[in-house]
Amino acid sequence: MTGTFAAWVRFISSHGRFLSFGFCINAFISVGQTFYISLFNGSIQDALGISHGEIATIYGASLMLGALLTSQAGRIYDLFDLRLICTILLLLVVGSAAAMAMVTSPVGLFFAMFGIRFFGGGLLGLGAQSSMARYFDFERGKAASIANAGHTFGFGILPLIGAMLVDGFGWRGAWWAVAAFALVIMLPLVATQLRGHGARHARYMQRMAELGAMPSDNTVRHFSVGEMLRDRRFYMLLPGMLAVPAILFTFQFHQLELIAEKGWDLRTFAASYILFSVSAFLGNMIAGELVDRHGTRWLLPWYLIPMIPALFAIALTDHPVVIQIYMIGMGLTFGLALVVGVTLWAELYGSKHIGAIRGFTVALNTFIAAGGMAGVGWLIDVGYTIAQQAFACGLVTVLSALLLIRVAQRLPVKAN
């Protein structure tokens, strides 16, 4: 245990600035994630006069457009300087947040949601994830865990911050605050964190050249997206890998309807996100250590398991204790998934084209999440309860977990 702790301390002290970049980006992009955007659903519906199904469809359509573009745009991280990309994207987030603050129509809402999700929640997050996978080989799990801890931090504090901003300044004022934070805080912070990145990238390119010149049995093959799509293992993994975005993000988007259906208090529910955050943090850090020791193959069969009791608890009872069960179960699975979703593809398909590969897989995640959000929204409109849909999702998760147990046996042992 002491040796493990010392290894983490050495790793963080050696790469602290770059790891803090991943952490801060992942924390900030929470403003472009479903759990945060959905906090404003009720206010936006009232302001624009739209229904559950309509706002879910608008958001789902913005996600799908973003997914189409992300599947191609992810390769920018394979081609251009990370510092330039992050600067441009942060400026685009500023504009998108301002557009959200000024929206007056469903069409305007579509484009504002698209900007927040695509530039912030999509491409900026993709940069943090692909960078951790690209520039760390032997301690990729630790790097992914530390960077992804930003997600759990965002989950822990942003729901309460968002609720307080709405109370103090209204929902439009809350989005003006996001724009100001991106411009005044994030832009100079990221510039500082990425100082010296040119030398880091040069070392990476030199290492790739050396591996290409002297291949060995332990050398990882670097797949392109096209080659990945011709690999049967990819399709065997998809059902289990898509379960989290299909279910977790859908329930987050419709959390206000869940709260109303169960008769829970909004502030109690929002405050309970700290349990989600802590659980996700623990799952994330445990996953990083396990992946570095044993590879993603070892963890893959188990990462969906905590989500199962959370879904069945929602389906079977209205008792407020379900809030805690839901937050802990969903948080653990989310934390494990944060690492699995980064390291699995790098272990199987190499890091040379990781930007394009992550862009493609993120696009798939987004497509399935968008479809789930819109579908659940329309099912709510026609009379199906969240509890009924949670039971069905619980059954789907059980089947997905069983499939991953079988598929993991066919994957190779960790390759460095």
Buried (B, 14 or more C-beta within 10 A) or exposed (E): EEEEEEBBEEBBEEBEEBBBBBBBBBBBBBBBBBBBBBBBBBBBBEBBEBEBBBBBBBBBBBBBBBBBBBBEBBBBBBEEBBBEBBBBBBBBBBBBBBBBBEBEEBEBBBBBBBBBBBBBBBBBBBBBBBBBBBBBBEBBBBBBBBBBBBBBBBBBBBBBBBBEBBEEBBBBEBBBBBBEBBBEEBBEBBEEBBEEBEEBBEEBEEEBEEBEEEEEEEEBEBBBBEBBEEEEBBEBBBBBBBBBBBBBBBBBBBBBBBBEBBEBEBEEBBBBBBBBBBBBBBBBBBBBBBBBEEBBBBBBBBBBBBBBBBBBBBBEEEEBEBBBBBBBBBBBBBBBBBBBBBBBBBBBBBBBBBBBBBBBBBBBBBBBBBBBBBBBBBBBEEEEBBBEBBBBBBEBBBEBBEBBBEBBEEBEEBBE
